[in-house]
Structure formats: C-alpha cells, structure tokens
Amino acid sequence: VSEIYLQNLINAEERSKADLVIAGIQKVTDHNYYDYSVSKTLELPYKGLYSIQELLSEFADVQKKTGIYGYCVAKLFSRKLAEKCSFDESVKLAEDFDFYLQIYKIIQTIYFLPKADYYYMQGAENSTALVNDWDIDYFSQLLINIRYRNFLVEKQSYSGKNKAILDETICNYFYFSLYYCKISDL
C-alpha cells in the first residue's frame, strides 16, 4: 500500500461527498517488503462522480472485464453504510462481491478515483487462481449470481448486455453445480 493510499481515498470522499469511493489497483508479483514488480495496473472504467443509475447499463460488462465492483480493496464508504450490510461467512469465494451487492442496492453515488495506490498481490494463498475446481462451492456461486441478477432486476437494469452476461453466468454455475456438487449438497 502506498503511504498516501488512505489519504487519497479520504480526500476523494470529502471532495465528492460520494457514498462510495473506488480507486484503481496495482496488481503485483515477486513482492517483498521493499521490492515488487507491477504486473498490471487495473485502470478504472470511469473517472469522477456518477450516480449508481448512470452505471447500471454497463454494470455486468464492467464487472466481467475488470472485477472492480467486487474487490474488497481500494474502496471507502461510511461505517453507517457498513452497518447495514454483512459478509456471508459461509461463502469462501466471491464473498466480497456478494457483500458489495448489498452496498450497491442502497447507495446513490460512486466516485472513481483514478489513482492506483493499492498493491494487490497476485498468487497469494487466498487467490482464486489457486483454487481447485473440486474445492469450489459452485452452488454458493450460483446463489450469489442469482442475487446479482435480482439486484439488476430491482434496479430495472436486467436487460441487454447485463441480461446476456448474467444469464450465461447463471447457466454456467448451474451446470457446474450439477457436475461438481454432491447431490446431498444441492
């Protein structure tokens, strides 16, 4: 984390008065305390202040391409907002996106801060890239994506590319659930 990471998020929130601030991320490899190599900077799809309504028509496409709406890092929001949401402790993959779906339901504005002061370690022990297919709870992933679809339905944005992306994703998780899950788990 850059020394100014939190201060930049706080300054952006104070200037914009947004409900949520999202900043860029530097994905790094070969990390030690003083040395790292940046493998990729995750560029934000937007800069500045937007209403959630302005973002909804491209929400699924942006999430699919960047993952930015689901990252737990590089975001700032109030404690009052956090108290209205909770993590599902039974979910071990995509639990952060599931949490943020609750946030997106109740906020009005998002400020996108183009600075990428957070360094995200690729290949860390909790990385989804290291998860074996047989260890993924596809049924819980299916449920998260159904909640994701319901969020877009509630916001009257389940159409076009959003619908196409979510329909494919939900179908894939349905089939993966049938293939990988024990019948007793379904």
Secondary structure, DSSP 8 states (H G I E B T S, - for coil): --TTHHHHHHHHHHHH--SEEEEEEEEEES--SS--EEEEEE--S--EEEEHHHHGGGHHHHHHHH-TTT-SSSEEE-HHHHTT----TT--SSHHHHHHHHHHHH--EEEEEEEEEEEEETT-TT-GGG--GGGS-HHHHHHHHHHHHHHHHHTT--SHHHHHHHHHHHHHHHHHHHHHS-GGG-
